[in-house]
Every structure is written in C-alpha cells, then in structure tokens.
C-alpha cells in the first residue's frame, strides 16, 4: 500500500499508542514512525489531534520535563540538553522554552563538579565540556577551558 492511500485512522492511532506505552514522545517522532509504516497523512493528523486533545501528546511539556530531568539527575549542561532534544525531534520553540526555564548553568556545573571523581582542572574541564557546558562556564568552574587544553596538547602523541 502506498503512503496516503486508504490507511485506517485506527492504524496510525495504534502505532502512536504503542510508542507512547514505552515512553512519552514528541509529535515529530509519532509522525516519523507512522510515515515509516506508510500511514495515510490524514489518518496521522487525526491520531495526533486525538492524542493532543487527550493530553497524551504535548511537545512543550515533554521538552520542559526532559530538560529539567537531565539537568537535575544527570547534571547536563544546556548544550547537551539542546542536542538531545534536537535528536529527539523536539520543536525549536519547545527547546528554547525548556532551556529558558532551566536553573543557572554555573550552578548545575558546580553540582557536576562536586560529583566528579577527579578534581584535576584538566579532567574536570573536559568532563564539563562533554556534559554540555559553555566554555565560559567551564572556565569559571574548572579554572581552565577545554580549548586551552586542546591547544596545549596539539602534537602530543597521547592526544591523537
């Protein structure tokens, strides 16, 4: 069956509900999976509208929840949170709203540093950078920046 030709609306809804049983999803994730299964676009629209009307699909709420959870539980910085929300196909407006509601980046980075096994500035700077904190924040918390470390290591055999 070709996409857009006679898919039952219940098929798109069934696919969406199955996905939502595992975890909350963004609307784009639902649409993509229904597209893979060659669901009729009108059927997908009906399923998405139904799920929204029942409060089961809310991109802004989900983005805010995930951003808060990742920041609190994993001590991720805003760059990492943004990348993960983009990977999950969150709408740009939902990402911006979620990031705006997060606590101060430096506060989160300090919590990250307190949990870190190594307090060596070089190691801490790399880990903070990998966790998605800005260079300014890394410099403030670790006392050195990842770029400075990279420049110092160029040509060093173990950095290749």
N, C-alpha and C positions, 0 to 999 in steps of 0.2 A: 504494500500500500504506500503510495507517495504521500509525502507530507502535505497536509492541507486538504486531503480528500477523505471525508467521512469518518474521522476518528470519533469514537463515542466520547462525549464530555466526561463520562464516568472513568474512562481510561486515564485521562490527564489527572483527574482528581485522585484516582487510586495511586498513581505514581507519586504525586505530591504528598499524599498522606503517608505512604510508605517511607519516603525520605524524611518526613517530619517525625516519624516514630523514633528514628535513630538520634536526631538532634535538630535544634532549630536551624532553619535555612534562610538564606536571602532569596528574594523573589527571582533574581537572575539565575541562581542555582536551580531552582524549580523549573524555570523556563528552559534552561540548557538541557536538563535531563529529559524533559518532555520532548524537546527538539530531537534529541538522540533517539528517542523511541518513536519518532515520526508522528507525533500527535498533531492534530489539526490546531491551527493557531487560535481559532475561535473557541475550541474546547479548552485550550490552555488559558485563554483570557477568562473564561467562565470559572475555571478552577481557581485561578489566582484571586479573582474578585470574591468568590465564596470564602476562601481562606482568610482574606483580608477582613471581610465582614464578620467573621467569627473570632477575629483577633489572633489567629494562628500564624499570620504572616505579617510582620511589621519590621521593615528594614532598619528604621531609625532606632527602635527599641533594642533590636538584636545587636546592632553595631555598638550602641552605648554599653550594653551588658557585657559583650565580649571585651571591649576596650578596658572597662573597669576591672573585669576579672583578670585579664592578662597583666594589667598594671599592678593590681593588688597581690595576686598569687604568684606570678612569675617575675615580677619587678621588671617588666619590659618597658623600654623607652618608647616615646611616641613614633619614632621612625620605624621600629619593628612592628608596633601595633598597626600603623598605617599600611605597611607592606602586607601583613597578614590579612587585614580587612580587604585590601585590594585583591589579594589572591583568592579570597572567598567571594569575590564579585559584589561587594557592598557598594551601593551608590555613593558617588563622590560627596554629595551633600550629607549623607548619613555619617560618612567617615569624618568630615570636618566637624560636625556637631559632636560626635563622640570624642574626638581629640580635644575639643574646646572644654569639655566637661571633666577632663582628667585633672588630677592633682598636679602640683608643680613638679616639673621634670627633675629638678635637682633633689627634691625630697625623695622621689622614687629611686633615684640613683644612689642616694645615701643609704637607703634601705637595702638596695642591691649590694653595695659595698660592705655593709655590716654582715651580710650573709656570706660574702665571698670567702673562700678558703685561703686565698693568698691576698695579702695586703700590699705586696710589692706594687709600686706605682705602675710599672710597665705592664704587668699582668692584669692589674685592675683596669687600666686604660683600655687594653684590648677587649676585655670581657664586657666592659660598659659599652664600648663601641659596637660589639657584636649583638648586644642586647637592645640596640636601637636608640642610644642616647646621642644627642648632638655633640659636636666637638667641643663647644663651649662648656657644656655640662660635664663632659669627661674631664676636661682641663680643670674645672672647678673642684670636682670630687676626687680625682686621682692625682692631680698636681702635674700631669703631663698629658699630652694629646696623642692620639693614635697616629696622626700624620707625622708628628715629630719623631715618633718611634720608627715609623716606616723609613723616613729619610735617614735615620741613623743606621739602620740595618741594611741599606742597599749595598750590595756587593758582598754581604756576609753569607757564607756558604749555607748556614742553617736557616736563612730566611728565604731561600729559593724553593 
